[in-house]
Amino acid sequence: MADLNVMGQRAEAAKYELQRLSAEEKSRTLRRAAGRLLERAEEILLANGEDIANGEKNGMHPGMIDRLRLTEKRIAAMAEGLEQIAELPDCIGEVMERFVRPNGMEIEKVRVPLGVIGIIYESRPNVTTDAFGLCFKTGNAAILKGGSDAIRSNIAIVNILRETLREEGMTQDAIQLIEDVDRQTAAEFMRLNRYVDVLIPRGGAGLIRSVVQNSTIPVIETGTGNCHVYVDKDADLNMAAEIIYNAKTQRIGVCNACESLVVHSAVREKFLPLLSQKLKPRKVELRGDERVREILPDECVPASEEDYGTEYLDYILSIKTVDSLEEAIAHINRYNTKHSECIVTENQEAAEKFLREVDAACVYVNVSTRFTDGFEFGFGAEIGISTQKLHARGPMGPRELTSYKYLIRGNGQVREL
């Protein structure tokens, strides 16, 4: 079993070393790490192939296999993410506010690292490089606990990153991987609050719920994605079909994929057959209410109440008919997971109402929900998509991995009352 206390002690020592690094030192190391990933892609793919074979042998869901799989293109994207993070402005030390009190005290509010960040995640080995890049850029040490399904991939990636740190004269304990996949180890990790400043779970609903319920470390909750697209009565229907096709089928195993469609009754007769034809080559199963099935009697099966709240991670789409924008917003706010929601409309007033009233981290007008991603938002990567409202919300880039402290300068002031 992993000695978590020793890992915690090493991370605590590393965080103080990392906080002393200059912006140039951090950027140079991230660029070197990106190059090493590309140079040793074959090594990573070999390890990932073993994880894929093991997952298929154990009957892993196709959506989870998709999350687990690495390709040369995906490794190149991981490297590009590190390059982008390297080029971002260094926010550590940024003066957020500065003011002078009547007694002459000068007060600055300055951005600082969180310290030691723990990340528990499933399946997606690209999270390993995202976590390293963002934590290193912001002067945070990282302790990672990936799932057993990606353990070989994660070990290969972390070994490359640690070797790069050593070559650059940096502490290798900027990133540590818990290789023990025992559930008891995960439970102990959640209680390592003596050393870990914040814990971020990234994975399915079960994992996130377990961390939120059992952790003694403050948690930033990243949520599952029951994401909706609402096709308004004033929508460009061809645009709507293209957006839904992309949001539903481009990658099924991601949290920003569209899982549920809401259609205004005024356009259902024209739009539903158009969408059905668009999705047919990808064999998407449609589950709709009675009014949907009136239009698509042979292409759509009945939807249950449970369907409207399900993150499928599969080629399945639930469909709900509504008679107004207000009904659409109410339906989405009832069933969504506060992740990403979209309206397709040419009506500016309807778009603004949707933006104001839908309760989600990311709300789109005429854009696929697949863009909820730190890379696409210009953050280089993200540590996760926060669906909570305290501290961070939406794609979590460098600034979301910081706190702040107050620096007070004076010339002998003392308090009298």
Secondary structure, DSSP 8 states (H G I E B T S, - for coil): ---HHHHHHHHHHHHHHHTT--HHHHHHHHHHHHHHHHHTHHHHHHHHHHHHHHHHHTT--HHHHHHH---HHHHHHHHHHHHHHHHS---TT-EEEEEE-TTS-EEEEEEEE--EEEEEE-S-THHHHHHHHHHHHTT-EEEEE--GGGHHHHHHHHHHHHHHHHHTT--GGGEEE-----HHHHHHHTT-TTT-SEEEEES-HHHHHHHHHH-SS-B--B----EEEEE-TT--HHHHHHHHHHHHHS-TTSTTSEEEEEEEGGGHHHHHHHHHHHHGGGT-EEEE-HHHHHH-TTTEEE--TGGGG----SSEEEEEEESSHHHHHHHHHHH--SSEEEEE-S-HHHHHHHHHH--SSEEEESS-GGG-STTTTTSSS-S-EE-SSSS--EE--GGGGEEEEEEEE-SS-----
